[in-house]
Amino acid sequence: MKLLGSRLRGWNLLQKDIKVCFFHNRREEFQDFYSEENDLVYCNNIWAVMDVLDHEPKTTEWRLFIDSLKTSLKAVLLHDGNQFPSVPLAYATNMKET
């Protein structure tokens, strides 16, 4: 990512005020809350994830969004007021609808 940002800037494809950021090992904080089974990654403790994110897990303020395509499946929690970013619950590739 760092190299890509540098090259784009060198080729004058980025405006001068654009910042290129990247994160290392951010997923490690959440790794224990997700499991993987047969190409499906899913959250095994949503309450702990909400606690780490410092979100109050009121069920009336969050809704489940499922996006299903021919090649993938994604499930996230969306905050009703869009005050918080979405919380990923499940992701799958190479699964057929059954």
MODELLER restraints for C-alpha pairs under 7 A, 6 or more apart:
rsr = mdl.restraints
at = mdl.atoms
rsr.add(forms.Gaussian(group=physical.xy_distance, feature=features.Distance(at['CA:1:A'], at['CA:22:A']), mean=6.77, stdev=0.5))
rsr.add(forms.Gaussian(group=physical.xy_distance, feature=features.Distance(at['CA:5:A'], at['CA:20:A']), mean=5.96, stdev=0.5))
rsr.add(forms.Gaussian(group=physical.xy_distance, feature=features.Distance(at['CA:8:A'], at['CA:14:A']), mean=6.08, stdev=0.5))
rsr.add(forms.Gaussian(group=physical.xy_distance, feature=features.Distance(at['CA:33:A'], at['CA:43:A']), mean=5.77, stdev=0.5))
rsr.add(forms.Gaussian(group=physical.xy_distance, feature=features.Distance(at['CA:33:A'], at['CA:44:A']), mean=5.49, stdev=0.5))
rsr.add(forms.Gaussian(group=physical.xy_distance, feature=features.Distance(at['CA:33:A'], at['CA:45:A']), mean=5.44, stdev=0.5))
rsr.add(forms.Gaussian(group=physical.xy_distance, feature=features.Distance(at['CA:33:A'], at['CA:49:A']), mean=6.79, stdev=0.5))
rsr.add(forms.Gaussian(group=physical.xy_distance, feature=features.Distance(at['CA:34:A'], at['CA:41:A']), mean=6.67, stdev=0.5))
rsr.add(forms.Gaussian(group=physical.xy_distance, feature=features.Distance(at['CA:34:A'], at['CA:42:A']), mean=5.45, stdev=0.5))
rsr.add(forms.Gaussian(group=physical.xy_distance, feature=features.Distance(at['CA:34:A'], at['CA:43:A']), mean=4.36, stdev=0.5))
rsr.add(forms.Gaussian(group=physical.xy_distance, feature=features.Distance(at['CA:34:A'], at['CA:44:A']), mean=5.41, stdev=0.5))
rsr.add(forms.Gaussian(group=physical.xy_distance, feature=features.Distance(at['CA:35:A'], at['CA:41:A']), mean=5.62, stdev=0.5))
rsr.add(forms.Gaussian(group=physical.xy_distance, feature=features.Distance(at['CA:35:A'], at['CA:42:A']), mean=5.52, stdev=0.5))
rsr.add(forms.Gaussian(group=physical.xy_distance, feature=features.Distance(at['CA:35:A'], at['CA:43:A']), mean=6.40, stdev=0.5))
rsr.add(forms.Gaussian(group=physical.xy_distance, feature=features.Distance(at['CA:35:A'], at['CA:44:A']), mean=6.40, stdev=0.5))
rsr.add(forms.Gaussian(group=physical.xy_distance, feature=features.Distance(at['CA:36:A'], at['CA:42:A']), mean=6.48, stdev=0.5))
rsr.add(forms.Gaussian(group=physical.xy_distance, feature=features.Distance(at['CA:39:A'], at['CA:92:A']), mean=5.73, stdev=0.5))
rsr.add(forms.Gaussian(group=physical.xy_distance, feature=features.Distance(at['CA:39:A'], at['CA:93:A']), mean=6.20, stdev=0.5))
rsr.add(forms.Gaussian(group=physical.xy_distance, feature=features.Distance(at['CA:40:A'], at['CA:91:A']), mean=5.87, stdev=0.5))
rsr.add(forms.Gaussian(group=physical.xy_distance, feature=features.Distance(at['CA:40:A'], at['CA:92:A']), mean=4.46, stdev=0.5))
rsr.add(forms.Gaussian(group=physical.xy_distance, feature=features.Distance(at['CA:41:A'], at['CA:90:A']), mean=5.41, stdev=0.5))
rsr.add(forms.Gaussian(group=physical.xy_distance, feature=features.Distance(at['CA:41:A'], at['CA:91:A']), mean=5.22, stdev=0.5))
rsr.add(forms.Gaussian(group=physical.xy_distance, feature=features.Distance(at['CA:41:A'], at['CA:92:A']), mean=6.23, stdev=0.5))
rsr.add(forms.Gaussian(group=physical.xy_distance, feature=features.Distance(at['CA:42:A'], at['CA:89:A']), mean=5.49, stdev=0.5))
rsr.add(forms.Gaussian(group=physical.xy_distance, feature=features.Distance(at['CA:42:A'], at['CA:90:A']), mean=4.03, stdev=0.5))
rsr.add(forms.Gaussian(group=physical.xy_distance, feature=features.Distance(at['CA:42:A'], at['CA:91:A']), mean=6.43, stdev=0.5))
rsr.add(forms.Gaussian(group=physical.xy_distance, feature=features.Distance(at['CA:43:A'], at['CA:89:A']), mean=4.95, stdev=0.5))
rsr.add(forms.Gaussian(group=physical.xy_distance, feature=features.Distance(at['CA:43:A'], at['CA:90:A']), mean=6.20, stdev=0.5))
rsr.add(forms.Gaussian(group=physical.xy_distance, feature=features.Distance(at['CA:47:A'], at['CA:57:A']), mean=6.99, stdev=0.5))
rsr.add(forms.Gaussian(group=physical.xy_distance, feature=features.Distance(at['CA:50:A'], at['CA:56:A']), mean=6.81, stdev=0.5))
rsr.add(forms.Gaussian(group=physical.xy_distance, feature=features.Distance(at['CA:50:A'], at['CA:57:A']), mean=6.27, stdev=0.5))
rsr.add(forms.Gaussian(group=physical.xy_distance, feature=features.Distance(at['CA:61:A'], at['CA:79:A']), mean=5.94, stdev=0.5))
rsr.add(forms.Gaussian(group=physical.xy_distance, feature=features.Distance(at['CA:61:A'], at['CA:80:A']), mean=5.34, stdev=0.5))
rsr.add(forms.Gaussian(group=physical.xy_distance, feature=features.Distance(at['CA:62:A'], at['CA:77:A']), mean=6.14, stdev=0.5))
rsr.add(forms.Gaussian(group=physical.xy_distance, feature=features.Distance(at['CA:62:A'], at['CA:78:A']), mean=5.50, stdev=0.5))
rsr.add(forms.Gaussian(group=physical.xy_distance, feature=features.Distance(at['CA:62:A'], at['CA:79:A']), mean=4.56, stdev=0.5))
rsr.add(forms.Gaussian(group=physical.xy_distance, feature=features.Distance(at['CA:62:A'], at['CA:80:A']), mean=5.61, stdev=0.5))
rsr.add(forms.Gaussian(group=physical.xy_distance, feature=features.Distance(at['CA:63:A'], at['CA:77:A']), mean=5.53, stdev=0.5))
rsr.add(forms.Gaussian(group=physical.xy_distance, feature=features.Distance(at['CA:63:A'], at['CA:78:A']), mean=5.31, stdev=0.5))
rsr.add(forms.Gaussian(group=physical.xy_distance, feature=features.Distance(at['CA:63:A'], at['CA:79:A']), mean=6.51, stdev=0.5))
rsr.add(forms.Gaussian(group=physical.xy_distance, feature=features.Distance(at['CA:63:A'], at['CA:80:A']), mean=6.84, stdev=0.5))
rsr.add(forms.Gaussian(group=physical.xy_distance, feature=features.Distance(at['CA:64:A'], at['CA:76:A']), mean=5.97, stdev=0.5))
rsr.add(forms.Gaussian(group=physical.xy_distance, feature=features.Distance(at['CA:64:A'], at['CA:77:A']), mean=4.73, stdev=0.5))
rsr.add(forms.Gaussian(group=physical.xy_distance, feature=features.Distance(at['CA:64:A'], at['CA:78:A']), mean=6.35, stdev=0.5))
rsr.add(forms.Gaussian(group=physical.xy_distance, feature=features.Distance(at['CA:65:A'], at['CA:75:A']), mean=5.66, stdev=0.5))
rsr.add(forms.Gaussian(group=physical.xy_distance, feature=features.Distance(at['CA:65:A'], at['CA:76:A']), mean=5.36, stdev=0.5))
rsr.add(forms.Gaussian(group=physical.xy_distance, feature=features.Distance(at['CA:65:A'], at['CA:77:A']), mean=6.07, stdev=0.5))
rsr.add(forms.Gaussian(group=physical.xy_distance, feature=features.Distance(at['CA:65:A'], at['CA:78:A']), mean=6.76, stdev=0.5))
rsr.add(forms.Gaussian(group=physical.xy_distance, feature=features.Distance(at['CA:66:A'], at['CA:74:A']), mean=5.72, stdev=0.5))
rsr.add(forms.Gaussian(group=physical.xy_distance, feature=features.Distance(at['CA:66:A'], at['CA:75:A']), mean=4.38, stdev=0.5))
rsr.add(forms.Gaussian(group=physical.xy_distance, feature=features.Distance(at['CA:66:A'], at['CA:76:A']), mean=6.57, stdev=0.5))
rsr.add(forms.Gaussian(group=physical.xy_distance, feature=features.Distance(at['CA:67:A'], at['CA:73:A']), mean=5.84, stdev=0.5))
rsr.add(forms.Gaussian(group=physical.xy_distance, feature=features.Distance(at['CA:67:A'], at['CA:74:A']), mean=5.12, stdev=0.5))
rsr.add(forms.Gaussian(group=physical.xy_distance, feature=features.Distance(at['CA:67:A'], at['CA:75:A']), mean=6.32, stdev=0.5))
rsr.add(forms.Gaussian(group=physical.xy_distance, feature=features.Distance(at['CA:68:A'], at['CA:74:A']), mean=6.40, stdev=0.5))
rsr.add(forms.Gaussian(group=physical.xy_distance, feature=features.Distance(at['CA:71:A'], at['CA:93:A']), mean=5.92, stdev=0.5))
rsr.add(forms.Gaussian(group=physical.xy_distance, feature=features.Distance(at['CA:71:A'], at['CA:94:A']), mean=5.61, stdev=0.5))
rsr.add(forms.Gaussian(group=physical.xy_distance, feature=features.Distance(at['CA:71:A'], at['CA:95:A']), mean=6.79, stdev=0.5))
rsr.add(forms.Gaussian(group=physical.xy_distance, feature=features.Distance(at['CA:72:A'], at['CA:92:A']), mean=5.47, stdev=0.5))
rsr.add(forms.Gaussian(group=physical.xy_distance, feature=features.Distance(at['CA:72:A'], at['CA:93:A']), mean=4.39, stdev=0.5))
rsr.add(forms.Gaussian(group=physical.xy_distance, feature=features.Distance(at['CA:72:A'], at['CA:94:A']), mean=6.30, stdev=0.5))
rsr.add(forms.Gaussian(group=physical.xy_distance, feature=features.Distance(at['CA:72:A'], at['CA:95:A']), mean=6.66, stdev=0.5))
rsr.add(forms.Gaussian(group=physical.xy_distance, feature=features.Distance(at['CA:73:A'], at['CA:91:A']), mean=5.61, stdev=0.5))
rsr.add(forms.Gaussian(group=physical.xy_distance, feature=features.Distance(at['CA:73:A'], at['CA:92:A']), mean=5.05, stdev=0.5))
rsr.add(forms.Gaussian(group=physical.xy_distance, feature=features.Distance(at['CA:73:A'], at['CA:93:A']), mean=6.54, stdev=0.5))
rsr.add(forms.Gaussian(group=physical.xy_distance, feature=features.Distance(at['CA:74:A'], at['CA:90:A']), mean=5.68, stdev=0.5))
rsr.add(forms.Gaussian(group=physical.xy_distance, feature=features.Distance(at['CA:74:A'], at['CA:91:A']), mean=4.52, stdev=0.5))
rsr.add(forms.Gaussian(group=physical.xy_distance, feature=features.Distance(at['CA:74:A'], at['CA:92:A']), mean=6.53, stdev=0.5))
rsr.add(forms.Gaussian(group=physical.xy_distance, feature=features.Distance(at['CA:75:A'], at['CA:88:A']), mean=6.31, stdev=0.5))
rsr.add(forms.Gaussian(group=physical.xy_distance, feature=features.Distance(at['CA:75:A'], at['CA:89:A']), mean=5.37, stdev=0.5))
rsr.add(forms.Gaussian(group=physical.xy_distance, feature=features.Distance(at['CA:75:A'], at['CA:90:A']), mean=4.98, stdev=0.5))
rsr.add(forms.Gaussian(group=physical.xy_distance, feature=features.Distance(at['CA:75:A'], at['CA:91:A']), mean=6.44, stdev=0.5))
rsr.add(forms.Gaussian(group=physical.xy_distance, feature=features.Distance(at['CA:76:A'], at['CA:86:A']), mean=6.18, stdev=0.5))
rsr.add(forms.Gaussian(group=physical.xy_distance, feature=features.Distance(at['CA:76:A'], at['CA:87:A']), mean=5.38, stdev=0.5))
rsr.add(forms.Gaussian(group=physical.xy_distance, feature=features.Distance(at['CA:76:A'], at['CA:88:A']), mean=4.33, stdev=0.5))
rsr.add(forms.Gaussian(group=physical.xy_distance, feature=features.Distance(at['CA:76:A'], at['CA:89:A']), mean=5.05, stdev=0.5))
rsr.add(forms.Gaussian(group=physical.xy_distance, feature=features.Distance(at['CA:76:A'], at['CA:90:A']), mean=6.92, stdev=0.5))
rsr.add(forms.Gaussian(group=physical.xy_distance, feature=features.Distance(at['CA:77:A'], at['CA:86:A']), mean=5.50, stdev=0.5))
rsr.add(forms.Gaussian(group=physical.xy_distance, feature=features.Distance(at['CA:77:A'], at['CA:87:A']), mean=5.02, stdev=0.5))
rsr.add(forms.Gaussian(group=physical.xy_distance, feature=features.Distance(at['CA:77:A'], at['CA:88:A']), mean=6.46, stdev=0.5))
rsr.add(forms.Gaussian(group=physical.xy_distance, feature=features.Distance(at['CA:77:A'], at['CA:89:A']), mean=6.99, stdev=0.5))
rsr.add(forms.Gaussian(group=physical.xy_distance, feature=features.Distance(at['CA:78:A'], at['CA:86:A']), mean=4.87, stdev=0.5))
rsr.add(forms.Gaussian(group=physical.xy_distance, feature=features.Distance(at['CA:78:A'], at['CA:87:A']), mean=6.81, stdev=0.5))
rsr.add(forms.Gaussian(group=physical.xy_distance, feature=features.Distance(at['CA:79:A'], at['CA:86:A']), mean=6.80, stdev=0.5))
